Amino acid sequence: MAGEKRFGAAVPGFVVPKRPDGGPLQGRHVRLEKLDADAHAADLHRAFRADDAIWDYLPYGPFSSASAYHRWVKDTATGPDPVFHALRDLATGHVAGVASYLRITPEAGSIEVGHICLAPEMQRSIAATEAMFLMMQWAFEAGYRRYEWKCDALNLPSRRAAQRLGFSYEGIFRQATIVKGRNRDTAWFAVIDAEWPGLREAYQAWLSPANFDAAGRQRERLGDLTGLVRAGSDPDQ
């Protein structure tokens, strides 16, 4: 047909970005440290055992003991992909969450955030949101073009979190895998590099101390700020 595009846009000057090495990412409320069994496993298990439901949509866990979790971290979470971070709450000094980069494909400029596991004490916290900002910031500043988030399509809290954080919904991959003996349809979300400057401003505005009153209540919601940035229609809102 006349005017029909045959090829995607050229990507001039693309430079293959470096792979994440797990180096620390420092914020005002949280520090991300390369996950290490000896340094982090005991503190993480202490925090995680408060609620076994945090493992519901992950392909592993819960862990019966601190030593079992220590073995899992040592045996599974120290390779080149995924690259795991422990999330240290700077207000308490404790590590109370984990997140990773995975499906790292520098030649395509694509990287995913996942294996997110937050103890109850870190859920819905400024530290948790800042951790997601720091990971996204690292990816785009390193030169990645696409930053992905995937979750079980039935995991509504994760889907809501993705959109609050500025990811756009891209659809469902039906019967994508089997997790703990159950079918998993996978919901896909992503941010692309063209959206990053606006999202960075949204995060910076939300994380500003001026956005919180004396009791720590937010004045503007992050979802309202990122919702203004997301490109195109998003039927899952």
NORCOR-V433503 format. One record per pair of residues at least 4 apart in sequence whose ideal C-beta (glycine too) atoms are under 7 Angstrom apart, sorted by the first residue. I is the first residue (numbers start at 0). GAP is how many residues later the second one is. D is the distance in whole Angstrom. If there is no record, write none. Layout:
# NORCOR-V433503
I|GAP|D, I|GAP|D
This chain:
# NORCOR-V433503
13|95|7, 14|128|6, 15|90|5, 15|91|6, 16|89|5, 16|92|6, 16|125|4, 16|126|4, 16|127|5, 17|124|6, 18|85|6, 18|87|6, 19|63|5, 19|81|5, 19|84|7, 21|12|3, 21|61|5, 21|63|7, 22|11|7, 23|7|6, 23|8|6, 23|9|5, 24|7|4, 24|109|4, 24|110|7, 24|113|6, 25|5|5, 26|4|7, 26|103|4, 26|107|5, 27|102|7, 28|61|6, 28|62|7, 28|97|5, 28|98|4, 28|101|5, 29|57|6, 29|58|6, 29|59|6, 29|60|6, 29|97|4, 29|100|5, 29|101|5, 30|57|5, 30|59|6, 31|53|4, 31|55|6, 31|99|6, 31|102|6, 32|52|6, 32|53|5, 32|55|6, 33|51|6, 34|5|6, 34|38|6, 34|42|5, 34|49|4, 34|50|6, 34|51|5, 34|63|6, 35|4|6, 36|4|5, 36|33|5, 36|36|4, 36|37|4, 39|4|5, 39|46|4, 39|55|5, 40|4|6, 40|25|7, 40|28|5, 40|29|4, 40|32|5, 41|4|7, 41|24|5, 42|4|7, 42|51|6, 42|52|5, 43|4|6, 43|25|7, 43|42|7, 43|51|6, 43|54|7, 44|4|6, 44|18|6, 44|21|4, 44|24|4, 46|47|7, 46|49|4, 46|72|3, 46|74|6, 47|6|6, 47|69|7, 47|71|5, 49|69|6, 49|70|5, 50|69|5, 51|10|4, 53|63|6, 53|64|7, 53|65|7, 54|6|3, 54|7|5, 56|94|7, 56|95|5, 56|98|5, 56|101|7, 57|59|6, 58|120|5, 58|121|7, 59|12|7, 62|5|4, 62|6|4, 62|9|6, 63|4|5, 65|4|6, 66|4|6, 67|4|7, 68|4|6, 69|4|6, 70|4|6, 71|4|5, 71|5|7, 72|4|5, 73|4|7, 76|7|5, 80|21|6, 80|23|5, 81|18|4, 81|19|6, 81|20|4, 81|33|6, 82|17|6, 82|18|5, 83|14|6, 83|16|4, 83|31|7, 84|13|7, 84|14|6, 84|15|7, 85|9|4, 85|12|6, 86|8|6, 86|9|7, 86|10|4, 86|11|7, 86|12|6, 86|35|7, 86|40|7, 86|44|5, 87|7|5, 88|5|6, 88|7|6, 88|33|6, 88|38|5, 95|23|4, 95|25|5, 95|26|4, 96|20|6, 96|21|4, 96|22|6, 96|25|5, 96|31|6, 96|34|7, 97|17|6, 97|19|5, 98|14|6, 98|16|6, 98|17|5, 98|32|6, 98|36|6, 99|14|6, 99|15|4, 100|10|6, 100|11|7, 100|12|6, 101|10|5, 101|12|5, 101|13|7, 102|9|4, 102|45|7, 103|7|5, 104|5|5, 104|6|7, 108|34|7, 108|35|5, 108|36|3, 108|37|6, 109|34|7, 109|35|7, 109|36|4, 109|38|7, 110|28|5, 110|33|5, 110|36|6, 111|36|4, 111|37|7, 111|38|7, 112|22|6, 112|34|7, 112|36|6, 113|36|7, 117|4|5, 117|5|5, 117|10|6, 121|5|6, 121|6|5, 122|5|7, 125|4|6, 126|4|6, 127|4|7, 128|4|7, 128|93|6, 129|4|6, 129|77|6, 130|4|7, 131|4|6, 131|33|5, 132|4|6, 132|70|4, 132|74|7, 133|4|6, 134|4|7, 135|4|7, 135|11|6, 135|55|7, 136|4|6, 136|63|7, 137|4|6, 138|5|4, 138|8|5, 139|4|6, 139|7|7, 139|53|6, 139|56|4, 144|47|6, 144|48|5, 145|44|6, 145|46|5, 146|43|6, 146|44|5, 147|42|5, 148|13|5, 148|18|5, 148|40|4, 148|41|7, 149|36|5, 149|37|7, 149|38|6, 150|4|5, 150|7|4, 150|8|6, 150|36|6, 151|32|5, 151|34|7, 152|19|5, 152|32|4, 152|33|6, 152|34|4, 154|4|6, 155|4|6, 156|4|6, 157|4|6, 158|4|7, 158|28|6, 158|77|7, 159|4|6, 160|4|6, 161|5|4, 161|27|4, 162|4|6, 162|6|7, 162|60|7, 162|74|6, 163|58|6, 163|59|4, 163|62|7, 164|61|7, 165|25|6, 165|33|4, 165|36|7, 165|60|4, 165|63|6, 165|64|6, 166|22|4, 166|23|6, 166|24|5, 167|21|6, 167|22|6, 167|62|5, 167|63|7, 167|64|7, 167|66|6, 168|20|6, 168|65|5, 168|66|7, 168|67|4, 169|18|4, 169|19|6, 169|20|6, 170|17|6, 171|13|5, 171|14|7, 171|15|6, 172|12|7, 172|13|5, 172|15|7, 173|11|5, 174|8|6, 174|10|7, 175|8|6, 175|9|6, 175|10|4, 176|7|5, 176|9|7, 177|4|7, 177|5|6, 177|6|7, 178|5|5, 190|4|5, 190|5|7, 190|8|6, 194|4|6, 194|34|6, 194|36|6, 195|4|6, 196|4|7, 197|4|6, 197|31|4, 198|4|6, 198|27|6, 198|30|5, 199|4|6, 200|4|6, 201|4|6, 201|20|7, 201|23|4, 201|24|5, 201|27|6, 202|4|6, 203|4|7, 204|6|7, 204|15|7, 204|20|6, 205|5|6, 205|14|6, 205|16|4, 205|19|6, 210|7|6, 210|8|5, 210|9|6, 211|4|5, 211|5|7, 211|6|6, 211|7|7, 212|4|5, 212|6|7, 219|4|6, 219|5|6, 221|4|6, 222|4|6, 225|4|7, 229|4|6
